[in-house]
Amino acid sequence: MTKTINHHLTPALLQAYSAGALPEAMSLAVATHLSICDQCRALLASMDHVGGAVMESCEAAPEAGSLDAVMARIKAAPSTPKQAAPSDPVLPGPVLGYVGKSLSDVRWRPAGMGVKQAILCSSDQATARLLYIPAGVAVPDHGHRGLELTLVLQGAFSDETGRFARGDIEIASDDLEHMPVADPGADCICLAVTEGPLRFKSWLPRIAQPFLRI
């Protein structure tokens, strides 16, 4: 039986993803949530359907011979044997594309207090990283410069806005200050995407911030 997911993507994020308007890191978070959440996947499908209908209604002059050229390239392409996609009980397919074949392939780096991170992709627009938070450990109190998307892949955490378990995604804007705490029962693994550096309240995380790229 599929676990109930209580925290979902916003329509705005789904629309931007459907339109291909999100940076790579944000697209990774959305795609990973979609791989787990039937509800958001169905909503995206309806958005894609509407977008396709709009495109079909637009008149466009076809380029002479364009279809023939595409078909010729398809026929000329070498055939490759299909391989089974890697699977992992914790990391969904979109994340495995950045990691390897399983959770054991993640190259963790210490971030203090037992917390570990692995940066998956980064640009001027956003950064995606995996976070490993030991059971019962709190992430230092912080605010944001832009959006922060946090998708739970294992365990759970709680903060001022509620509790988030596997499949849940927290969307934190720059007006939220919070201190996520991993549930005591199991270590928490999250996919976290940030648009800008965090705003830590205490001095120690601020000192380490440039070295940890958070």
C-alpha positions in Angstrom: 0.0 0.0 0.0 1.4 3.4 -1.0 2.0 5.8 1.9 -0.1 8.9 1.9 1.9 12.0 0.9 0.7 15.1 2.7 2.9 17.9 1.3 2.9 18.4 -2.5 4.3 20.6 -5.2 2.5 23.9 -6.0 0.7 24.4 -9.3 3.2 27.1 -10.1 6.2 24.7 -9.8 4.4 22.1 -11.8 3.5 24.6 -14.6 7.1 25.8 -14.7 8.4 22.2 -14.9 5.9 21.4 -17.6 7.1 24.4 -19.6 10.7 23.5 -19.1 11.3 26.8 -17.3 13.0 25.5 -14.1 16.8 25.3 -13.6 18.4 21.8 -13.5 18.4 21.6 -9.7 14.8 22.6 -9.3 13.8 20.2 -12.1 15.6 17.4 -10.3 13.5 18.0 -7.1 10.3 18.2 -9.0 11.0 15.1 -11.1 12.0 13.1 -8.0 8.8 14.0 -6.2 6.8 13.1 -9.3 8.4 9.7 -9.3 7.0 9.1 -5.8 3.7 11.0 -5.9 0.7 9.8 -7.9 -1.3 12.9 -7.2 1.2 15.4 -8.5 2.0 13.1 -11.5 -1.6 13.1 -12.5 -1.9 16.9 -12.1 1.2 17.3 -14.3 -0.3 15.0 -17.0 -3.4 17.2 -17.1 -1.2 20.3 -17.5 0.8 18.7 -20.2 -2.4 17.8 -22.0 -3.6 21.4 -21.9 -0.3 22.7 -23.1 -0.2 20.2 -26.0 -3.7 21.3 -27.0 -2.6 24.9 -27.0 0.4 24.1 -29.2 -1.7 22.1 -31.6 -4.1 25.1 -32.0 -1.2 27.4 -33.0 -0.5 27.7 -36.7 3.0 27.1 -37.8 4.6 26.9 -41.2 6.4 23.5 -41.4 9.9 23.6 -42.8 10.2 21.8 -46.1 11.6 18.3 -45.7 11.9 18.6 -41.9 9.9 15.4 -41.2 11.9 13.4 -43.8 15.2 14.6 -42.3 14.1 13.6 -38.8 12.9 10.1 -39.9 16.2 9.6 -41.8 18.2 10.4 -38.7 16.1 8.0 -36.6 16.7 5.2 -39.1 20.4 5.9 -39.3 20.9 5.9 -35.6 22.6 2.7 -34.3 20.5 0.4 -32.2 21.5 -0.2 -28.6 20.4 -3.0 -26.4 18.0 -1.9 -23.6 19.4 -2.1 -20.1 17.3 -2.3 -16.9 17.3 1.0 -15.1 19.0 0.9 -11.7 16.7 0.9 -8.7 17.2 1.6 -5.0 14.8 1.5 -2.1 15.7 5.0 -0.9 16.9 7.0 -3.9 14.4 7.3 -6.8 15.5 7.1 -10.4 16.0 10.8 -11.1 18.5 11.0 -8.2 20.3 7.8 -9.1 21.1 9.5 -12.4 23.4 11.8 -10.4 24.7 9.2 -7.9 25.3 5.8 -9.4 23.5 2.5 -8.9 22.5 2.8 -5.2 22.7 4.8 -2.0 26.1 3.3 -1.2 27.5 5.2 -4.2 26.8 8.6 -2.7 30.0 10.5 -1.9 29.1 12.0 1.4 31.0 15.0 2.9 30.8 15.9 6.6 28.8 19.1 7.4 29.0 19.0 11.2 27.1 17.4 14.1 27.0 14.2 12.2 25.1 15.8 9.2 26.5 14.8 5.8 25.9 16.2 2.3 26.6 15.4 -1.3 26.2 18.2 -3.9 24.5 16.7 -7.0 24.4 19.8 -9.3 24.9 23.5 -9.0 24.5 26.7 -11.0 24.0 30.4 -10.5 20.3 29.7 -10.3 20.1 26.8 -7.8 22.0 24.0 -6.1 20.7 20.4 -5.4 22.3 18.3 -2.7 21.5 15.2 -0.7 21.4 15.7 3.1 21.9 12.9 5.7 20.7 14.0 9.1 21.2 11.5 12.0 18.1 10.6 14.0 17.2 13.2 16.5 19.7 15.8 15.2 18.6 19.4 14.4 19.7 21.4 11.4 20.8 24.9 12.7 18.1 27.6 12.7 18.2 29.4 9.4 16.3 31.5 6.8 16.6 31.6 3.0 17.6 33.7 0.1 15.0 32.5 -2.4 13.2 29.2 -2.4 14.3 26.0 -0.6 12.7 22.7 -1.7 13.3 19.8 0.7 12.1 16.4 -0.4 12.2 13.5 2.2 13.6 10.2 0.8 14.1 8.4 4.1 12.9 8.9 7.7 11.2 12.2 8.6 11.8 15.6 10.0 9.7 18.3 11.8 9.9 22.0 11.9 7.7 25.1 12.6 5.4 24.2 9.7 4.8 20.5 10.4 6.1 17.0 9.9 7.5 15.7 6.6 8.0 12.0 5.8 9.0 10.1 2.7 7.6 11.7 -0.4 6.7 14.9 1.3 8.2 18.1 0.0 8.6 21.3 2.0 8.6 24.5 0.0 10.2 27.3 2.1 10.2 30.9 0.9 12.6 33.6 2.0 10.1 34.7 4.8 10.4 31.3 6.6 12.9 30.8 9.4 13.0 27.2 10.7 15.0 24.5 12.5 14.3 21.1 11.0 14.8 18.2 13.4 15.1 14.6 12.3 12.7 12.1 13.9 14.3 10.0 16.6 13.3 6.7 15.1 15.5 6.8 11.9 18.2 8.7 10.1 16.7 11.2 7.6 17.8 11.6 4.0 16.5 14.5 2.0 17.0 16.0 -1.4 17.4 19.8 -0.8 17.4 22.5 -3.4 18.3 26.1 -2.7 18.2 29.2 -4.9 20.7 31.0 -2.7 22.9 30.7 0.4 21.1 30.1 3.7 20.9 32.7 6.4 22.1 31.1 9.6 21.4 32.8 13.0 24.4 31.4 14.9 28.0 32.3 14.1 29.5 28.8 13.8 27.4 27.7 10.8 28.1 31.1 9.2 31.9 30.5 9.5 31.6 27.1 7.9 29.1 28.2 5.2 31.6 29.2 2.5 33.5 25.8 2.8 30.2 23.8 2.8 28.7 25.8 -0.1 25.3 26.1 1.7 
